[in-house]
Amino acid sequence: MDLLKISKALADATRFKILKILMAKGEISCSELEGHFTLSQPTISHHSKILFDCGLIHAKKDGQHSLLSVNKKLLEKYLTSLKEELVK
């Protein structure tokens, strides 16, 4: 786990909002996620890929669609590690 990579990913307001939506919804399709934004589909995909690349979200295929969800284990590990780093 890379604390800085995850922190940089979450520092963007759009990516932070994506993570909040996924936490609230559990698991949603990419097209449903796009409905929460006025941004273009490629822009949402770009932000989702950054969250995926740092491990914060999972994507699984469901036919022609991808379902996105939060990697809760990694998020919990990140929060614990961040807290430990900040109090050193």
C-alpha distances in whole Angstrom, upper triangle without the diagonal:
4,6,9,8,8,11,13,13,14,17,19,21,22,18,18,21,20,17,20,23,20,20,24,25,22,23,25,26,25,29,28,26,28,30,29,29,31,29,30,28,27,25,24,22,21,19,18,16,14,13,13,11,8,8,10,13,15,18,21,24,27,30,30,28,24,23,20,18,15,12,13,11,8,10,11,9,8,11,12,9,11,14,14,13,16,19,18
4,6,5,6,9,10,11,12,14,17,20,20,17,17,21,20,17,20,23,21,21,25,26,24,24,26,27,25,29,29,26,27,30,28,28,30,28,29,27,26,24,23,22,19,18,17,16,13,12,13,11,8,9,11,14,17,20,23,26,29,32,31,29,25,24,21,20,17,14,15,14,10,12,13,11,8,12,13,10,10,14,14,12,15,18,17
4,6,5,6,9,10,11,12,15,18,19,16,15,19,19,16,19,22,20,20,23,25,23,24,26,27,26,29,29,25,27,30,27,27,30,27,29,28,26,24,23,22,20,18,18,17,14,13,15,13,9,11,11,15,18,21,24,28,31,33,33,30,26,25,22,20,17,15,15,14,11,10,12,10,7,9,11,8,7,11,11,9,11,15,15
4,5,5,6,8,10,10,13,16,18,15,15,19,19,17,19,22,21,21,25,26,25,26,27,28,26,29,29,25,27,29,27,26,28,26,27,27,25,22,22,21,19,17,17,17,13,13,15,13,10,13,13,16,19,22,26,29,32,34,33,31,27,26,23,21,18,17,18,17,14,13,15,13,10,12,14,11,9,13,14,11,13,16,16
4,5,5,6,9,10,12,15,16,13,14,17,17,15,18,20,19,20,23,24,23,23,24,25,23,26,26,23,24,27,25,24,26,23,24,23,21,19,19,18,15,13,14,13,9,10,11,9,7,10,10,14,16,19,22,25,28,31,30,27,24,23,20,19,16,15,17,17,13,13,15,14,11,13,15,13,12,16,17,15,16,19,20
4,5,5,6,9,11,13,14,11,11,14,14,12,15,17,16,16,20,21,20,20,21,22,21,24,24,20,22,25,22,22,24,22,23,22,21,19,17,17,15,13,13,12,9,8,10,9,6,8,8,11,14,17,21,24,26,29,28,25,22,21,17,16,13,12,13,14,10,9,12,11,8,10,13,11,10,14,15,14,15,18,19
4,5,5,6,9,12,14,11,10,14,14,13,15,18,17,17,20,22,21,22,23,24,23,26,25,22,23,25,23,22,24,22,24,24,22,20,19,19,17,14,15,15,11,10,13,13,10,12,11,14,17,20,24,27,29,32,31,28,25,23,20,18,15,15,15,16,13,11,13,13,9,10,13,11,9,12,14,13,13,16,18
4,5,5,7,11,12,10,10,14,14,13,16,18,18,19,22,23,23,23,24,24,22,25,25,21,22,24,22,21,23,20,22,22,20,17,17,17,14,12,13,13,10,10,13,12,10,13,12,15,18,20,24,27,29,32,31,28,24,24,20,19,17,17,18,19,15,14,17,16,12,14,17,15,13,16,18,16,16,20,20
4,6,6,9,10,7,8,11,11,10,13,15,15,16,19,20,20,20,20,20,18,21,21,17,18,21,19,18,20,18,19,18,17,14,13,14,11,8,10,10,7,6,10,10,8,10,9,11,15,17,20,23,26,28,27,24,21,20,16,16,14,14,16,17,14,12,16,16,12,14,17,16,14,17,19,18,18,22,23
4,5,7,9,6,5,9,10,8,10,13,13,14,16,18,18,19,19,20,19,21,21,17,18,20,18,17,19,18,20,19,19,16,14,15,14,10,11,13,10,8,12,12,10,12,9,12,16,18,21,24,26,29,28,25,21,20,16,15,13,14,14,16,13,11,14,15,11,12,15,15,13,15,18,17,17,20,22
4,6,9,8,7,10,12,11,13,16,17,17,19,21,21,22,22,23,21,23,23,19,20,22,19,18,19,18,20,21,20,16,16,17,15,12,14,15,12,11,15,15,13,15,13,15,19,21,25,27,30,32,31,28,24,23,20,19,17,18,18,20,17,14,17,18,14,14,18,17,14,16,19,17,17,20,22
4,6,5,6,9,10,11,12,14,16,17,19,20,21,21,21,21,19,21,20,17,17,19,16,14,16,14,16,17,16,13,12,14,12,9,12,13,10,11,14,15,14,16,14,15,19,20,24,26,28,30,28,25,23,22,18,18,17,18,19,21,19,16,19,20,17,17,21,20,17,20,23,21,20,24,26
4,6,5,6,9,10,10,12,14,15,16,18,20,20,19,20,18,19,19,15,15,16,13,12,14,13,16,17,17,13,12,15,13,10,12,15,13,12,16,17,16,18,15,16,19,21,24,26,28,30,28,25,23,21,18,18,17,19,19,22,20,17,20,21,18,18,22,22,19,21,24,23,22,25,28
4,5,5,6,9,10,11,12,14,15,16,18,18,16,17,14,16,15,12,11,13,11,9,11,9,12,13,13,10,8,11,10,7,9,12,11,11,14,16,15,17,14,14,17,18,21,23,25,27,25,21,19,18,15,16,15,18,19,22,20,17,20,22,19,19,23,23,21,23,26,25,25,28,30
4,5,5,6,9,10,11,12,14,15,16,16,15,16,14,16,15,12,12,15,12,11,14,12,14,14,14,11,9,10,10,6,7,10,8,7,11,12,12,13,10,11,14,15,19,21,23,25,24,20,17,16,13,13,12,14,16,18,16,14,17,19,16,17,20,20,18,21,24,23,23,26,28
4,5,5,6,9,10,11,12,14,15,16,16,17,16,18,17,13,14,16,13,13,15,14,17,17,17,14,12,14,13,10,10,13,11,9,13,15,13,14,11,12,15,17,20,23,25,27,26,22,20,18,14,14,12,14,14,17,15,12,15,17,14,14,18,19,16,18,22,21,20,24,26
4,5,5,6,9,10,11,12,14,15,14,15,14,15,14,10,12,13,9,9,13,12,15,15,16,13,11,14,14,10,11,14,13,11,14,17,16,16,13,13,16,17,20,22,23,26,25,21,19,17,14,13,12,15,16,19,18,15,18,20,18,17,21,22,20,22,25,25,24,27,29
4,5,5,6,9,10,10,12,12,11,12,11,13,11,8,9,11,9,9,13,12,14,13,14,12,9,11,12,8,8,11,11,9,11,14,14,14,11,10,12,13,16,19,20,22,21,17,15,13,10,10,10,13,14,17,16,14,17,19,17,17,21,22,20,23,26,25,25,28,30
4,5,5,6,9,10,10,11,11,13,13,15,14,10,13,14,12,13,16,16,18,17,17,15,12,13,14,10,9,12,11,8,11,14,13,12,8,8,11,13,16,19,20,23,22,19,16,13,10,9,7,10,11,14,13,10,13,16,14,14,18,19,17,19,22,22,22,25,27
4,5,5,6,9,10,12,12,15,14,16,14,11,14,14,11,13,16,17,19,18,20,17,14,16,17,13,12,16,15,12,14,17,16,15,12,11,14,16,19,21,22,25,25,21,18,15,12,11,9,12,12,15,15,12,14,17,16,15,18,20,19,20,23,24,23,26,28
4,5,5,6,8,9,9,12,12,13,10,8,11,11,8,11,15,15,17,16,18,16,13,15,16,13,12,16,16,13,15,18,18,16,13,12,14,15,17,19,19,22,22,18,16,13,10,9,10,13,13,17,17,14,17,20,19,18,22,23,22,23,27,27,27,29,32
4,5,5,5,6,7,10,11,13,11,8,12,13,11,13,17,17,18,17,18,17,13,14,16,13,11,14,15,11,12,16,16,14,11,9,10,11,14,16,17,20,20,16,13,10,7,6,6,10,11,14,14,12,15,18,17,17,20,22,21,23,26,26,26,29,31
4,6,5,8,10,13,14,16,14,12,15,16,14,16,20,20,22,20,22,20,17,18,19,16,14,17,17,13,14,18,17,15,11,10,12,14,16,19,19,23,23,19,16,13,10,7,6,10,9,13,13,11,12,16,15,15,18,20,19,20,23,24,24,27,29
4,6,9,10,13,15,16,13,12,15,15,12,15,19,20,22,21,23,21,18,19,21,18,16,19,20,16,18,21,20,18,15,13,15,16,18,20,20,23,24,20,18,14,12,10,10,13,12,16,17,14,16,19,19,18,21,23,22,23,26,28,27,29,32
4,6,7,10,12,13,10,10,13,13,12,15,19,19,21,19,21,21,17,18,20,18,15,19,20,16,17,21,20,18,15,13,14,14,15,17,17,20,20,17,15,11,10,8,10,13,13,17,18,16,18,21,21,20,23,25,25,26,29,30,30,32,35
4,7,10,13,15,12,11,15,16,15,18,21,21,23,20,22,22,18,18,20,18,15,18,19,15,15,19,19,16,13,11,11,12,13,15,15,19,19,16,14,10,8,6,7,10,10,14,15,14,16,19,19,19,21,24,24,25,27,29,29,31,33
4,7,10,12,10,10,13,14,14,17,20,20,21,18,20,20,16,16,18,17,13,16,18,15,14,18,18,15,13,10,9,9,10,12,12,15,16,12,10,6,5,5,8,11,12,15,16,15,18,20,20,21,24,25,25,27,30,30,31,34,35
4,7,8,6,7,10,11,11,14,17,17,17,15,17,17,14,14,17,15,12,15,17,15,14,18,19,17,15,11,11,10,10,11,11,14,14,10,8,5,5,7,10,13,15,18,19,18,20,23,23,23,26,28,27,29,32,33,33,36,38
4,5,5,6,9,10,12,14,16,16,15,12,15,15,12,12,15,15,12,14,17,15,14,18,19,18,16,12,11,9,9,9,9,11,10,7,6,4,6,9,12,15,18,21,21,20,23,25,25,26,29,30,30,32,34,34,35,38,40
4,5,5,6,9,10,11,14,13,12,9,11,12,8,8,12,12,9,11,14,13,13,16,18,17,15,12,12,9,11,11,11,13,11,7,6,6,7,10,13,16,19,22,21,20,24,25,24,26,29,29,29,31,34,34,34,37,39
4,5,5,7,9,10,12,12,11,8,11,12,10,10,14,14,12,14,17,17,16,20,21,21,19,16,15,13,14,13,13,13,11,8,9,9,10,13,16,19,22,25,24,24,27,29,28,29,32,33,32,34,37,37,37,40,42
4,5,5,7,10,12,13,13,11,14,14,11,12,16,15,13,16,18,17,17,21,22,21,19,15,15,14,15,14,14,15,14,10,10,9,10,12,15,19,20,24,24,22,25,28,27,27,31,32,31,33,36,36,36,39,41
4,5,6,8,11,11,11,10,12,12,8,10,13,11,10,13,15,14,14,18,19,18,16,13,14,13,14,15,15,17,15,12,11,10,9,11,13,16,18,22,21,20,23,25,24,24,28,29,28,30,33,33,33,36,38
4,5,6,8,8,8,7,10,9,7,9,12,11,10,14,16,15,16,19,20,20,18,16,16,15,17,17,17,18,16,13,12,12,12,14,16,20,21,25,24,22,26,28,26,27,30,31,30,32,35,34,34,38,40
4,6,8,9,10,10,13,13,10,13,16,15,14,17,19,18,19,22,24,23,21,18,19,18,19,19,19,20,18,15,15,14,14,16,18,22,23,27,26,24,27,30,28,28,32,33,32,34,37,37,36,39,41
4,7,9,11,11,14,13,10,13,15,14,13,17,18,17,19,22,22,22,19,17,19,18,20,21,21,22,20,17,16,15,14,15,17,20,21,25,24,22,25,27,26,26,29,30,29,31,34,34,33,36,38
4,5,8,9,12,10,8,12,13,12,13,16,17,16,18,21,22,22,20,18,20,19,21,22,22,24,21,18,18,17,16,17,18,22,23,26,25,23,26,28,26,26,30,31,29,31,34,34,33,36,38
4,7,9,12,10,10,13,14,14,15,18,19,19,21,23,24,25,23,21,23,22,24,24,25,26,23,20,20,20,19,21,22,25,27,30,29,26,30,32,29,29,33,34,32,34,37,36,35,39,41
4,7,8,6,7,10,11,11,12,15,16,17,19,20,22,23,21,19,21,20,23,23,24,25,22,19,18,19,18,20,21,24,26,29,27,25,29,30,28,28,32,32,30,33,36,35,34,38,40
4,6,5,6,9,10,11,12,14,16,17,18,20,22,23,22,20,21,19,21,21,22,23,19,17,17,18,18,20,22,24,27,30,28,27,30,32,29,30,34,34,32,35,38,36,36,40,42
4,5,5,6,9,10,10,12,14,15,16,18,20,21,20,17,18,16,18,18,18,19,16,14,13,15,15,18,20,22,25,28,26,25,29,30,28,29,33,33,32,34,37,36,36,40,41
4,5,5,6,9,10,10,13,14,15,16,19,20,19,17,18,16,18,18,20,20,17,15,14,16,16,19,20,22,25,28,26,25,29,30,27,29,32,32,31,34,36,35,35,39,40
4,5,5,6,9,10,11,13,14,15,17,19,18,16,18,17,20,20,22,23,20,17,16,17,16,18,19,21,24,26,24,23,27,28,25,27,30,30,28,31,34,32,32,36,37
4,5,5,6,9,10,11,12,14,16,17,15,14,15,14,17,17,19,20,18,15,13,14,12,15,16,18,21,23,22,20,24,25,23,24,28,28,26,29,32,31,31,34,36
4,5,5,6,9,10,10,12,14,15,14,12,13,12,14,15,17,18,15,13,11,12,11,14,15,17,20,23,21,20,24,25,23,25,28,28,27,30,32,31,32,35,36
4,5,5,7,9,10,11,13,14,14,13,15,14,17,18,20,21,19,16,14,16,14,16,16,18,21,23,20,20,24,24,22,24,27,26,25,28,30,29,30,33,34
4,5,5,7,9,10,11,13,12,11,13,13,17,18,20,22,20,17,15,15,12,14,14,16,18,20,18,17,21,21,19,21,24,23,22,25,27,26,27,30,31
4,5,5,6,9,10,11,10,8,10,9,13,15,17,19,17,14,11,11,9,11,11,13,16,18,16,15,19,20,18,20,23,23,22,25,27,26,27,30,32
4,5,5,6,9,10,10,9,10,10,13,15,18,19,18,15,12,13,11,13,13,14,17,19,16,16,20,20,18,21,24,23,22,26,27,26,27,31,32
4,5,5,6,9,9,9,11,12,16,18,21,23,21,19,16,16,13,14,13,14,16,18,15,15,18,18,16,18,21,20,19,23,24,23,24,28,28
4,6,5,6,5,6,9,10,14,17,19,22,21,18,14,14,11,11,9,10,13,14,12,11,15,15,13,15,18,18,17,20,22,21,22,26,27
4,6,5,6,5,6,8,11,14,17,19,19,16,12,12,9,10,9,9,13,14,12,12,16,16,15,17,20,19,19,22,24,23,25,28,29
4,5,8,8,10,11,14,16,20,22,21,19,15,16,13,13,12,12,15,15,12,14,17,16,15,18,20,19,19,22,23,22,24,27,28
4,6,8,10,13,16,19,22,25,24,21,18,17,14,14,12,10,13,13,10,11,14,13,11,14,16,15,15,19,20,19,20,24,24
4,6,7,10,13,17,20,22,22,20,16,15,12,11,9,7,10,10,7,9,12,11,10,14,16,15,16,19,20,19,21,24,25
4,7,10,14,17,19,23,22,19,16,14,10,9,6,5,8,9,6,6,10,11,9,12,14,14,14,17,19,19,20,23,24
4,7,10,13,16,19,19,16,12,10,7,5,4,5,8,10,9,9,13,14,13,15,18,18,18,21,23,23,24,27,28
4,7,10,13,16,16,13,10,8,6,5,6,6,10,11,11,12,15,16,16,18,20,20,21,24,25,26,27,30,31
4,7,10,12,12,10,6,5,5,7,9,10,13,15,14,15,18,19,19,21,24,24,25,27,29,29,31,33,34
4,6,10,10,8,5,5,7,9,12,12,15,17,17,18,21,22,22,24,26,27,28,30,32,32,34,36,37
4,6,7,6,4,6,9,12,15,16,19,20,21,22,25,25,26,28,30,31,31,34,35,36,37,40,41
4,6,5,6,7,10,13,16,18,20,22,23,24,26,28,28,30,32,33,34,36,38,38,40,42,44
4,5,8,10,13,16,20,21,24,26,26,27,30,31,31,33,36,36,37,39,41,41,43,46,47
4,7,10,13,17,20,22,25,27,27,28,30,32,32,33,36,36,37,39,41,41,43,46,47
4,7,10,13,17,19,22,24,24,24,27,29,28,30,33,33,34,36,38,38,39,42,44
4,6,10,13,15,18,20,20,21,24,25,25,27,29,30,30,33,34,35,36,39,40
4,7,10,13,15,18,18,18,21,23,23,24,27,28,28,30,32,33,34,36,38
4,7,10,12,15,15,15,18,19,19,21,23,24,24,27,29,29,30,33,34
4,7,9,12,12,12,14,16,16,18,20,21,22,24,26,27,28,30,32
4,5,9,9,8,11,13,13,14,16,18,18,20,22,23,24,26,28
4,6,6,6,9,10,11,12,14,15,16,19,20,21,22,25,26
4,5,5,6,8,10,10,12,14,15,16,18,20,21,23,25
4,5,5,6,9,10,11,12,14,16,17,18,20,22,23
4,5,5,6,9,10,10,12,14,15,16,18,20,21
4,5,5,6,9,10,10,12,14,15,16,19,20
4,5,5,6,9,10,11,12,14,15,17,19
4,6,5,6,8,10,11,12,14,16,17
4,5,5,6,8,10,10,12,14,16
4,6,5,6,9,10,11,13,15
4,5,5,6,9,10,11,13
4,5,5,6,9,10,11
4,5,5,6,9,10
4,5,5,6,9
4,6,5,6
4,6,5
4,6
4
